[in-house]
């Protein structure tokens, strides 16, 4: 009996020891690695000649943040109307998207906003956000192929490429052939506010920390109408957690719109296809009819018919300055 007990104790000790080694290898500090917000850079992380993590590669976020940063239920479309019953859950797709069926629906999400999951809007700003969502087709800059801004470009449903040098980190995005540069050296700011902002970075151990300012206030964060003003300030943190994954965190401040700073976080994943490359999505030529078709004397897109649908389209041109305001949004 004593011999059996000794064998059992030995086995348990070996199992506990193995689990301890596994915990150290998965969660403990790695040689040459750094820890930020509980995220550890493992030894497999590629590094540059000066020992910094090398983020060069093609990456993509795999979540639903581009639909809505906040947690949300699945819904039948980005544009809906009241159905048979006057309840929110019973709404149906509105005419602009009904022909898309399930392809036009919005998937649910647990959200990417840290803390209580809510964006802390000021009361008057929350009303604007709600109006944005209700008027998504007319107001979302993405539909016009305008530059997406930061952080929206980071989690749009497209891959993006990072090319890292000594004093610069360049990022290229396929949507609207967009780019940004994170300056690790001292540079002058832009001469005017911009869609993509002005990014200045520094290293905090293995974490690349960037400050982004100088926004023009015309961007949205997602398709749900979440927005900001020219006073937006971002603090981004890029921390390697694996050679093929980056933990991306952003603290957002905008005293014109939000009651306090708030934060989003998500992993970014490396595209591992052997032939992975960035493909252009020069969408401005695809939205020419959306932007300007209503200004033609004889609009090209007026009617569409197939086996089960006949859709007639009437374009409305806003009067006076309202027309130019629509383009400036």
N, C-alpha and C positions, 0 to 999 in steps of 0.2 A: 504493500500500500504506500509505504514511504517513497519507494522508487518511482511509482506512478505519479505521485504528487510532485516529486522533483522534476519529472519530465514535463508535466503540465505547466509548472512555474517557468521552466526554461522556455517552453514554446511561447507562453504569454509575454515573457520578457523580450523574446526575439521580435514578436509582433509589435509590441509597444515601441521597441527601438526602431523598427522599420518605419512605423508611422511617424516617429519623431524626425527621422531623416527625411521623409517625404515632406513633412511640414516645413523643415528648414529649406529644402530645395524649392518648394513652391512659394513660400511666403517670407523667408528670411532675406536679409541683405545679401546681395550678390557681389562678388569681387568687382570692384570698379563701378558698381551700380549705385543708385541713389533712390531715396524714398520720398515721394510727394503725395500727400493726402492718402496715405496707406497703400499707394501703388508702387510696386518694386520693379526696377529695371533689371531684367535677368541677364545672365552672362552671354546669352545668344544674341543680344542686341548688337547689330553692326555699328561700328564706330568710325569716325573720321580720323585723319592722321593726328589731330590734336586731342583725341580721346573722347570727343563729344558724340552723343548718339547721332547716327546718320539716318535721317528720315527720307532720304531719296527713294523714290518709287511711286507706284500708282496705288491710291488709297480710295476707300469708299465707306461711307456710313451706311449701316444696314438697320434702319428703323423707320418710323413713320413721322419723324419730326418735321419733314417738309410739308406734311398736311396740317399739323397742329402741334406746337411745342407742348401743350398741356395734355393731360390724359383726356381721352374722349372715346365715346362709343362709336361703333361703326354706324354710318348713315348712308342713305340711298344716293346721295349726290352732293356736290358742292353747292348746288342751287336747288332748293326744295320749296314746296308749297304745301298748304294744308290739304290733307287727304279727306277721306270720308268722315273721319272723326277729328274733332278739334284738339288733338293731343300732340305733344312734341314727338312722341315715339311713332305716331301714325302719319307723319309727313311723307310725301312722295316726291320723286324727282320732278323738277320743273321742266318746262318745255325745252330749254337749251340743252339739257343733258339726258332727257328721258330715252332717246333713241340709243344711248350708249349701254343701256342695261346694266349688268353687273360691273362692266368695265368702267363705268362712270361713278361707282360707289367709292366711299371713303372708308378705309380700314380702321378699325379701332386701335388704340394704343394706350400703354401705361404712362406715356409722357416721358419727357427728359428734363423737366424742371425739378431741381432739388428742393428739399424741405417739404412743405405742404403740397407741392405740385401746382401751386397757383402763381400766376404772374401778378405782382402787387401793383396794379394800375391805380392811379388816382381816379376818383369817381368820374370826373369829366372826360378823362382819357379812356376809361372803360366804355363809355357811350360811343366814342369814335371807333374803338375796336369792334364793337357790336355792329355798328353801321358798316364798317369795312366788310365784315363777314357777310352781311345781308346783301351787299353790292359787290360781291367778289369779282364778277366778270368785268365790271367797269373799273375797278380800283386796283386789283392786284398787279404790281409791276411785272411779275413773271409772265403774264399773258401777253404783254407788249414786248417781251424779250429785252427789257431793260436790264442793266447789270444787276446781279442779285444782291450784292452787298455781303458784308460779313456780320454775323456768322452764317447767314443763310446758304452761301455758296458751299460751306463745308459739309452740309448734310442734304443737299439736293440729291435726287435719285440718279446721279451720274458719278463716275469715278473722276478723280482729279490727280494731278501729278505734282510731286514735290521734287525740286532740284536744289540741293544744298551746297553752298559754297562756304568760303571762309567768313565773309562779312555779310553775306546775303542768303536768304532762303526764298526761293521763288516758287510760286504755286500757279499752276495753269488749270483752268476749269473749262470744260467743253461748252457749257451753256453760254451762248453769246460771245464765245472766244474771250472769256474773261481771264484776267491775271491779277496777281497781287505780289508784292515784294515785302518781305520782313527785313528791315534794316537792322543789322547787328552793329553797325558803326554809326557815327554821328552824321546826320544829314539834315538839310533844311526841310521844313514841312511843305506841303503842296501850296500853290498860290490861291487855291479856292477849295471849298468843300467838294467832296467826291462821293460817288456811289460806294466805292470799295474802301474808303477811309485810308488813313495813313498808319502803317504798322511799324513799330519800333520794338526790337526784341533784345533779350539778354538771357544768359544761362543761369539757372539756379540749380546747381548740381547737374542731374541728368534731365532736368525739365527746361524746355524752352518757354520762356514767359514773354508774352507780347502785350503791348498796349496799343490799342487801335482807337484813333480819334479822327476828327475832321470829316465827319459824315455830312451829306447834304439833307438827310432827314426824309428821303423819298423812298426808302426801302421798307419792305415788310420782312418779318422773321419767318413767315410761313404762309400757307394758303387760307388760314383761318382769320386773317385780318390783324394779327398781332404786329405792332408797328413801333416806331421810335421817332425821335426828333433829331435836330442837328446837335443836340447836347449829349448824344449817346457816347459813352466811353466803355470800351471792352477791355478786359484783362483775360487773355487766353493763356492756357497752360497745356503744353504738349509733353506728355510723359510716356516714354516707351514702357510697355508692360510685356512685350514679347518682340521678337524680331519682325513679326507680322501683325502687330497690334499696337496702337497708340491710344492712350487715354486722353480724351480731349475735353477740357473744362473751360467754361467761359463765365466770368462774372460781368453782369450788365448793369450799368448805372446811367440813368437819364432823369434828372430832377424835374424835367418838364412833363414827363409821362408817368414815371413810377414813384411810388411812395418810399421805396428803399432799394438798395442793390439786391439782385437776385442772381441765381446761377443755374446753368444747364450743364449736363455732362453726358458723355457717350463715348464708346470706343470707335475708333476708325480702324478698318481692316485693310491689309495689303491685298491687292488683286494678285492671285497666284498663277493665273494662266501663263503658260510659257510664251505666248504671243501677245501678252497684255500691252496695250498701247492706248494713248489718248486719241479719241476720235472727235473731230470737230462737230459741233452742233450750232451752226450759224443760223440761229432761229429767226433773225430779223427778216430774212427773205420769206420765211414761212408765215409771218404775221402781217405781211403787206396788206392783204385783203382785210384782215381784222382791224388794222389801224386806219387804212385810207379808203377801203372799198366803199364806204358810205358817202364819200365825197365825189365819186364818179357821177357823171350825168346819167349814165346807164350802168348801175351796179352789175357786176358779173355774177355774184352769188345771190340769187333771189329765190331759188326753189330747188328742192331735192326730193326725189321720189324713188322708192324701191318697192319690194313686194308688200310690205306692211305699213310703210310710213309715207306720208306726203307732208313735207315741211316747207312752209312759205316763210320767207324772211323779209322783214321790213326794217330798213336801217333808219335810225333817227339821228339827225345831226343837231347837236346842241346849239343853241343860239348864242351869238356874240362871244363874249369872253369865256363862256362855259365850254366852248369847243377847245380852246387852248388850255384851259385848266385841266381838261381830261387828258391831254397829251403830257402835261407837266406833272401829273400825279406819279 
